[in-house]
Amino acid sequence: MAPIERHYIGGVFVAPLGRERFALHNPATGLQFGEVVLGDERDIDRAVAAAAEAFVSFSRTTPAERAGVLAALETAVAARREALTEAMVLEFGAPIALAGWMADHAASVFADMRRTLREYAFVRPIGIADVVMTPLGVTGLITPWNGNASAICGKLAAAIAAGCTSVVKPSELSAHQTDVLCEAFAAAGLAPGLVNIVTGRGEVAGAALAAHPGVAKLSFTGSTAVGKAIAREAVSTMKRVTLELGGKSPVLVLDDADLASCLPLAVQAGFMNSGQACVAGTRLLVPRAKRAEIEDALVAICAAIPVGDPRDPATAIGPLVSQRQWDRVEGYIGRGVAEGAELLAGGEGRPDGLTGWFVRPTVFGSANNAMTIAREEIFGPVIALIAYDGEEEAISIANDSDYGLQAYVFSSDPARARRVAERLDAGRVLINTLAHEPDAPFGGFKQSGIGREFGSYGLEAFLEPKAIIGVREAMA
Ligand code: NAD
């Protein structure tokens, strides 16, 4: 494919000032299919300058005008569904059914935020003050490869709804998805500089954005280690931060759960996005008395999971994104074996007949919560099954983690599941479902992050309250 040699800055496509050429590989084969020229600090500087200029007028637009921008973006992104789906399959090996859902999601987040905007009160009387929710300024939006398009669109939707302008630094592994989005943004008739996109390395372009004195707010989705580095850098100019980081989500199967319906969902939660999901339910907590029965069921479920060509609509698990990620996940599987967990399904090495960056969907039985496979985010299709004695112990194991992004509870008694949910340290708890609620807040407790995205909580992350006192009665 033709190399990508352009950024989107100031409302036009421009040649990068950075010179590094970065090879793009198809994870299903491991072969190179393309190349992108990466931006550097100078590209970030240009983009921040364009965003700062645009902020002067965009910050004064009305919510109705901004709702119009969101509608244009939804239409433009939806019109490129096929190209976006294709880019996701090609560059990170997303199974095609999932890639289609993710492409739809990248468009629908603009409609979701338009709904929020309609209901949101930007001015609220408090005592003798008018509290005016004010756009923060130029925002820096940094996204990961495993959900690049929806992260870009979700963050932009909230920033635009607030009246902010943005510089996006997408993952360097997602250049094709990003290029499709740039075409959508160019077609949407945006004000020049409202949205600027520079693909570059994290430690170069990302770090320059995080340190830039012209940026007022950073919204980052990625690993906890990089999130900490960004937060340290942000404080030097007191940038506001939203950090959406990693997870090690527990799945609590209570002793009254209907195993036939819940175990397939539990496995799906663990293996979603081929295991490359921040919300993956990778610690499966089961009642000890039912462990043998559950293990037998998991072996049967895993044996029937279609792993392979991401273009086959039947495929549930595709390859991992890169050789680096493959090495990392294989290392964790080896570590699980070395620490004494028993392999119920999968294990080291590729599934038979596959040559790309595929790993075998793996379930460890007899794991415990102190093992590395239960504590660290693996980011591949690896589930650790941990037996518990009694509901109290299940809650205690679930909360014994550095992370707190999402949790899952399965029970045939919704009131009991709700009581358990209230005691879990997690930004979201899903009971007997894997459903998404686009208007409810999303984000993590503990080291899974700071702040929330989506709905009014996500909008407020781009706003600063300003109390104006002394004029309301005089003007009445
Ligand atoms: P990553 O942290 O390596 O990279 C994320 C982004 O940060 C990329 O754009 C990268 O180029 C950039 N970056 C890297 N170093 C940087 C630096 N020093 N300064 C500024 N930017 C830098 O993460 P990844 O491997 O791309 O994505 C996987 C991680 O993202 C997992 O940990 C996953 O859990 C997390 N994630 C979290 C959520 C969430 O909403 N909580 C969603 C998706 C992914």
Residues whose N, C-alpha, C, O or C-beta is under 5 A from the ligand:
A	BS01	NAD	I142 T143 P144 W145 G147 K169 P170 S171 E172 G200 R201 G202 E203 G206 A207 A210 T221 G222 S223 T224 V226 E244 L245 G246 G247 A277 C278 S448
